C-alpha cells in the first residue's frame, strides 16, 4: 500500500537550521572503519547526479564500483557556464557537444587532472530518467549514455526510462505522487530505485531490512574536510552494526539534489530514499555529504559557481568528498584476537577518566574508543589509558580493542560506563542580541562575542541565532549540549 506523508515547510526547516552552525561544533567525527576498497560507489539525483558523474570519472581509482545517476548528464556538460547548465544540460536546447566533452576528459586524464580512464572499464553505471521529468530532460540522459559508452562497456550499463515519474528520487513507499514535481523531490512510484542502484553496483545483495533498522545514523563534522565552498558544517552517515563492530564493509556515497539538503528538507533524503534499508543488511556504510544554505539553490557545484576546477580532482567539493571516503576507509583491518575483558573506569575528574582492562595473550597493543569513536591515535602498549578533554557531569561509555602485530583490531570489548565530576554544562539558544543583553556575550563593532572565550558569534542582531554552552563562571563557548 502506498503511503503519502505530510512534509514540513521549507520555512520550518530553515528556522531549525539557524542553530546548525553552533551545533556542528559538537558533531561526531566521521568514523574510521574497515572498508573494502574494491566496493566503493556513488550515486545522486539532479545536481547530485552530475556530481556523481564527476566523482566517478575524476576519481575512478576510488569509485571502482561505479555511479548511479538520476536525472544527471555528461561529465563537464556545462563547461563552466551557468547558461550551458540551465540550457543544454537541462532542457537539451542546442544540443550537447559530446565529442568535445570526451576530448576534454581524455586530455584531463593525460595531464593527471583526473584519474586514468582505464579504471572506468571495470566499473558499472546505473541510469534513471523519469518519463515526465521536466527539469532534466531524458534527451540529456540519453547523451550521458552515449558519453559513458566511450569508457564503460555497454554490458555494464543499465538505463531505466520507462516510469511515469517527474523530477525526483523515486521510492517504493515514500513521497509525493509519482507525477508531481515539488519539495522534497522524493516521489512514491512503487519503484525501489535505491535498491536497483545498489544491487547493480554492489550486488547481488541480501534482502533489505523493511523493519526497524539496527544501524546508527551519525551527524558528522564536515569542517574536518572542507571550510566553506558552499558545504554545510555537518553531514550524515549510516553505519550498520556489523561495520561498527569491525566487519569489512562496502561504502556508498549518496548525493542529494538541489533544494534537498538537510537545511531545506531536514533528514528526508537521508532517511526516506531507501538506501539505509539495503545498507543495514549488506555490510554497507553510507555517506550523505551536505551542501550549505550558501550553495546556489542547495545544488552541488557542477557548473563552476564555487570553483573553475569544479569537475577536476582539485575541485574543492570534489576533494572534500574524496577526503570523507578516505577517512571512513582508514580503519584498521579485523584481527582474530580476543577483545579485552574487565574494562573499568576510575579516577573521574571534571575533564578526565582512567580506563583499565585485562591483557590479552598475543596482543601487541590496544586501542580505546569513547562512545564509538577512537580516542587513542596510536595503540597503547599497557593496559590502562587516561582519557582527557571530557565535559563535566557527563556520562560516557568506553570500549577497548586488542591490536595484533599487523595493526588489525579485535572486536570491541564490553562497554564500561563512567561519569565525570562537576556539573553538566548548560546551553542557551537565542539571538545574538539576546545573548548580549543577558550577559552571556558582548558586542564589538557590530559583532557578538562569547563571554569568557571571546569566540566570534556573528552579527549582533536579533536575526542571528546562536547556541552558547556555559562551561564555567562567566565562560561561554559556541556549542551544543546534545
C-alpha positions in Angstrom: 0.0 0.0 0.0 1.4 3.4 -1.0 1.7 5.8 1.9 2.0 9.6 1.4 3.4 11.9 4.0 2.8 15.4 5.1 6.0 17.3 4.6 7.4 20.1 6.8 7.6 23.5 5.2 10.8 24.9 3.9 10.5 27.8 6.3 10.4 25.5 9.3 13.5 23.6 8.2 15.4 26.9 7.7 14.4 28.1 11.1 15.7 24.9 12.6 18.9 25.3 10.6 19.6 28.6 12.2 21.5 27.0 15.1 23.3 24.4 12.9 26.5 26.4 12.8 26.8 26.1 16.6 25.7 22.5 17.0 28.2 21.4 14.3 31.0 22.2 16.7 29.8 19.2 18.7 29.1 16.9 15.8 30.8 13.5 15.9 33.9 12.8 13.8 33.4 10.6 10.8 34.3 7.1 12.0 37.3 5.1 10.7 36.1 1.7 9.6 37.3 -1.3 7.7 36.2 -0.7 4.1 36.7 -3.0 1.0 38.4 -0.6 -1.4 37.0 -2.5 -4.4 33.5 -1.9 -3.2 33.1 1.9 -3.2 30.4 3.6 -5.3 28.5 6.8 -5.6 25.0 8.0 -6.7 22.9 11.1 -6.8 19.9 13.0 -8.1 20.0 16.0 -10.4 22.9 18.2 -9.3 23.9 15.2 -7.2 23.7 13.1 -10.3 26.1 15.4 -12.1 28.4 15.4 -9.1 28.2 11.5 -9.0 29.4 11.5 -12.6 32.2 14.0 -11.8 33.4 11.9 -8.8 33.2 8.6 -10.8 35.2 10.0 -13.8 37.7 12.1 -11.9 38.3 9.7 -9.0 37.8 6.4 -10.9 40.5 4.7 -8.9 38.4 5.4 -5.8 34.8 4.8 -7.0 35.6 1.5 -8.5 32.1 0.1 -8.4 30.8 3.0 -10.4 27.9 5.5 -10.3 24.2 5.7 -10.1 22.9 8.8 -12.0 19.3 10.0 -11.6 18.4 13.0 -13.8 22.0 14.0 -14.5 24.1 14.4 -17.6 27.6 14.0 -19.2 30.8 14.9 -17.4 31.7 18.6 -17.7 28.5 19.2 -19.6 28.2 22.9 -18.5 31.8 23.7 -19.5 32.0 26.3 -16.7 28.9 28.4 -17.5 25.5 28.6 -15.9 23.9 29.3 -19.3 25.0 25.9 -20.5 23.9 24.3 -17.2 20.4 25.6 -17.4 20.2 25.3 -21.2 21.6 22.4 -23.0 22.4 20.4 -19.8 18.8 20.5 -18.5 16.4 21.4 -21.4 18.7 20.0 -24.1 18.4 23.2 -26.0 21.0 23.5 -28.7 22.4 20.0 -28.1 25.4 18.8 -26.0 28.8 18.8 -27.7 29.7 15.2 -26.7 32.8 14.9 -28.8 34.3 18.0 -27.1 33.4 16.6 -23.7 35.0 13.2 -24.5 38.2 15.0 -25.8 38.3 17.2 -22.6 38.0 14.0 -20.5 40.9 12.3 -22.3 43.1 15.5 -22.1 42.5 15.9 -18.4 43.3 12.2 -17.8 46.5 12.5 -19.8 47.6 15.6 -17.8 46.7 13.9 -14.4 43.9 16.3 -13.6 41.6 13.3 -13.3 42.4 9.6 -12.8 43.4 7.2 -15.7 40.3 6.4 -17.8 41.2 2.7 -17.9 39.7 2.4 -14.4 36.3 3.1 -15.8 36.2 -0.1 -17.9 35.8 -2.2 -14.8 33.1 -0.1 -13.2 29.3 -0.1 -13.6 26.7 2.6 -14.3 23.0 2.7 -13.4 21.0 5.5 -15.1 17.4 6.6 -14.4 15.3 9.2 -16.1 11.6 9.8 -15.4 9.3 9.9 -18.4 7.8 13.1 -17.1 11.0 14.8 -15.9 10.6 18.4 -16.9 13.8 19.7 -15.2 16.4 17.4 -16.7 15.1 16.1 -20.0 15.5 12.4 -20.9 17.5 13.6 -24.0 20.2 14.8 -21.6 20.4 11.4 -20.0 20.5 9.8 -23.5 23.6 11.8 -24.1 25.1 10.7 -20.8 24.6 7.1 -22.1 26.5 7.9 -25.3 29.2 9.6 -23.3 29.7 6.7 -20.9 29.9 4.2 -23.8 33.2 5.8 -24.7 34.7 4.5 -21.4 32.4 1.9 -19.8 31.4 -1.4 -21.5 27.7 -1.3 -22.7 27.1 -4.5 -20.8 27.9 -2.7 -17.5 25.3 0.0 -18.0 21.6 -0.2 -17.0 19.3 2.6 -18.1 15.7 2.8 -16.9 13.5 5.5 -18.5 10.1 3.7 -18.5 8.4 5.1 -15.3 6.0 8.0 -15.4 8.0 10.0 -12.8 8.6 13.7 -12.6 11.9 15.2 -11.4 12.5 13.4 -8.1 14.2 10.5 -6.5 11.6 7.7 -6.7 10.8 5.2 -4.0 8.5 2.3 -3.4 6.6 3.8 -0.5 7.5 7.4 0.4 6.9 10.9 -1.0 4.7 12.8 -3.4 2.6 11.3 -6.2 4.9 10.0 -8.9 3.8 12.7 -11.4 4.4 15.5 -9.0 7.4 17.9 -9.1 7.6 19.5 -5.7 9.6 19.6 -2.5 11.2 17.4 -1.2 11.6 15.9 -4.7 11.1 12.4 -3.4 8.2 10.5 -5.1 6.3 7.3 -4.4 6.4 5.5 -7.7 6.2 1.9 -6.4 9.8 1.5 -7.6 12.7 0.9 -5.3 15.3 3.0 -7.1 17.9 2.9 -4.3 17.7 -0.9 -4.3 18.1 -1.0 -8.1 21.2 1.2 -8.0 22.9 -0.6 -5.1 22.2 -4.1 -6.5 23.6 -3.2 -9.9 26.7 -1.5 -8.5 27.4 -3.6 -5.4 25.2 -6.7 -5.8 23.8 -9.2 -5.7 22.7 -8.1 -2.3 20.8 -9.7 0.6 17.2 -8.7 1.0 16.7 -5.3 2.6 15.6 -4.7 6.1 12.0 -3.5 5.9 11.5 -3.2 9.6 13.3 -1.3 12.4 16.9 -0.6 11.3 19.7 -1.8 13.6 22.5 0.6 12.5 23.3 4.1 13.6 22.7 7.4 11.7 25.5 9.7 12.6 25.8 13.5 12.1 29.4 14.1 11.4 31.7 17.1 11.3 32.3 18.2 7.6 34.6 21.0 8.6 37.3 18.4 9.1 37.3 18.0 5.3 36.4 21.5 4.0 35.8 25.0 5.2 33.3 27.0 3.2 32.9 26.2 -0.5 29.1 26.1 0.0 29.3 22.9 2.1 27.5 22.6 5.4 29.3 22.2 8.7 27.8 18.7 9.2 26.9 15.7 7.0 25.3 12.4 7.8 26.5 8.7 7.7 24.7 5.4 8.2 26.8 2.7 9.8 25.4 -0.8 10.2 26.1 -2.6 13.5 28.4 -5.1 11.7 30.5 -2.3 10.2 30.9 -0.6 13.6 32.0 -3.9 15.1 34.8 -4.3 12.6 33.4 -6.2 9.7 35.0 -5.3 6.3 32.2 -3.3 4.6 31.2 -1.8 1.3 30.9 2.0 1.0 28.5 4.1 -1.0 28.3 7.9 -1.2 24.7 9.3 -1.6 24.3 12.8 -3.0 21.2 14.9 -2.7 19.9 17.2 -5.4 19.1 20.9 -5.4 16.8 22.1 -2.6 17.3 18.7 -0.8 20.0 19.4 1.7 19.1 19.0 5.4 18.9 22.8 5.8 16.0 22.7 3.4 14.1 19.4 3.8 15.6 18.1 7.1 16.5 14.4 7.0 14.0 13.3 4.4 16.6 12.5 1.8 18.9 10.9 4.4 16.2 8.7 5.9 13.5 8.1 3.3 15.1 7.4 0.0 15.5 3.7 0.8 19.3 3.4 0.9 19.6 2.7 4.6 17.3 -0.4 4.4 19.7 -2.0 2.0 22.8 -0.9 3.8 21.6 -2.4 7.1 21.6 -6.0 5.8 24.6 -5.8 3.4 27.5 -4.6 5.4 27.4 -1.2 3.6 28.3 2.2 5.0 26.6 5.2 3.5 27.9 8.8 3.5 25.4 11.6 2.9 27.5 14.8 2.3 25.6 18.1 2.6 25.7 21.4 0.8 25.0 24.5 2.9 22.5 27.3 2.6 25.2 29.3 0.7 25.1 26.9 -2.2 23.1 28.1 -5.2 19.6 26.5 -4.6 21.4 24.0 -2.4 23.0 22.4 -5.5 26.3 20.7 -5.9 28.8 22.6 -8.0 28.5 21.1 -11.5 28.9 24.4 -13.5 31.5 26.4 -11.6 29.6 28.6 -9.1 32.3 27.8 -6.5 35.4 26.9 -8.4 36.5 26.8 -12.1 38.1 23.4 -11.2 34.7 22.0 -10.1 34.9 18.8 -12.2 38.6 18.0 -11.6 40.2 16.2 -8.7 41.3 19.6 -7.5 37.7 20.9 -7.2 37.1 21.9 -3.5 33.8 20.0 -3.2 35.3 17.0 -5.0 38.3 17.0 -2.7 36.1 17.2 0.4 34.0 14.1 -0.6 37.1 12.2 -1.5 38.6 13.0 1.9 35.5 11.7 3.6 35.8 8.4 1.7 39.5 8.2 2.7 38.6 8.9 6.4 35.9 6.2 6.6 38.2 3.8 4.8 41.1 4.3 7.2 40.1 1.9 9.9 42.3 -1.0 10.9 41.6 -4.5 9.4 39.9 -7.0 11.6 42.0 -9.2 13.8 41.2 -12.7 15.2 42.5 -11.7 18.6 40.1 -11.8 21.6 38.8 -8.5 22.8 40.0 -7.3 26.3 37.9 -8.2 29.3 37.5 -6.5 32.7 37.3 -3.0 31.2 36.6 -0.5 34.0 36.6 3.2 34.8 38.0 5.1 37.8 39.5 8.4 39.0 36.9 10.6 37.4 37.6 14.4 37.3 35.7 17.2 35.6 37.5 16.5 32.4 39.2 13.1 32.5 38.7 9.4 33.3 41.0 6.4 33.8 40.3 3.3 31.7 41.8 0.0 32.6 41.5 -3.6 31.2 43.0 -7.1 31.3 45.8 -8.1 29.0 45.2 -10.4 26.0 47.6 -13.0 25.0 49.3 -12.2 21.7 48.2 -8.6 21.6 50.8 -6.0 20.5 48.7 -3.2 21.9 45.2 -1.8 22.5 43.0 1.0 21.1 40.4 2.8 23.2 37.1 4.1 22.0 34.7 6.6 23.6 31.1 6.4 22.6 32.2 4.5 19.4 34.9 7.0 18.4 38.6 6.1 18.7 40.4 8.3 21.2 44.0 6.8 21.1 45.9 7.9 17.9 48.4 5.1 18.5 48.0 1.7 20.0 48.5 1.7 23.8 51.1 -0.9 24.9 49.9 -1.1 28.5 46.6 -2.0 30.0 45.4 1.5 31.0 44.7 4.9 29.5 43.7 8.3 30.8 41.1 9.9 28.6 41.1 13.7 28.7 39.2 16.6 27.2 35.8 15.4 28.6 32.8 17.5 29.6 31.9 17.9 33.3 29.0 16.0 34.7 28.7 13.9 31.5 28.3 10.1 31.1 30.5 8.3 28.6 30.9 4.6 27.5 34.4 3.2 26.7 35.3 0.1 24.8 38.8 -1.4 24.1 40.1 -3.4 21.2 43.2 -5.7 21.0 45.7 -4.9 18.3 47.8 -7.6 16.6 51.3 -7.2 15.1 49.9 -6.2 11.7 47.7 -3.4 13.1 44.5 -5.4 13.0 41.9 -4.8 15.7 39.7 -7.3 17.5 36.0 -6.9 18.1 35.3 -4.3 20.8 35.2 -5.2 24.4 32.1 -4.9 26.6 31.5 -1.3 27.4 32.4 0.4 30.6 30.4 3.5 31.6 31.6 6.3 33.8 30.5 9.9 34.6 32.8 12.8 35.1 32.6 15.0 38.1 31.2 18.5 38.1 28.0 20.0 36.7 26.7 19.3 33.3 27.2 22.3 31.0 24.0 24.3 30.2 23.1 25.6 26.8 21.1 28.5 25.7 19.9 29.1 22.1 18.9 32.7 21.4 19.6 35.6 19.1 23.0 37.3 19.4 21.2 40.4 20.6 19.5 38.5 23.4 22.8 36.8 24.4 24.5 40.2 24.8 21.5 41.6 26.7 21.7 38.7 29.1 25.4 39.0 29.7 26.4 35.8 28.0 28.2 37.7 25.3 29.4 41.1 24.5 29.4 43.2 21.3 32.2 45.0 19.5 32.0 46.8 16.1 28.6 45.2 15.4 29.6 41.6 16.1 28.8 39.4 19.1 31.5 37.5 21.0 31.0 34.8 23.6 31.9 36.0 27.1 34.9 34.3 28.6 36.1 32.5 25.4 35.8 35.5 23.1 34.6 33.3 20.2 33.0 35.2 17.4 29.3 34.5 17.1 28.4 36.6 14.0 26.4 39.8 13.7 24.9 41.5 16.8 21.4 41.3 15.5 18.1 39.7 16.6 18.1 37.7 13.4 21.4 35.8 14.1 20.7 32.8 16.3 23.5 31.0 18.2 23.7 28.3 20.8 26.1 29.1 23.7 27.3 26.5 26.2 28.3 27.7 29.7 31.4 25.8 30.8 32.3 27.9 33.9 31.6 31.0 35.8 31.0 33.7 33.1 32.6 31.5 30.5 30.7 30.5 27.3 31.7 28.7 24.1 29.9 28.0 20.9 28.5 24.6 21.2 25.6 22.3 22.0 24.6 20.1 25.0 23.2 17.3 22.7 
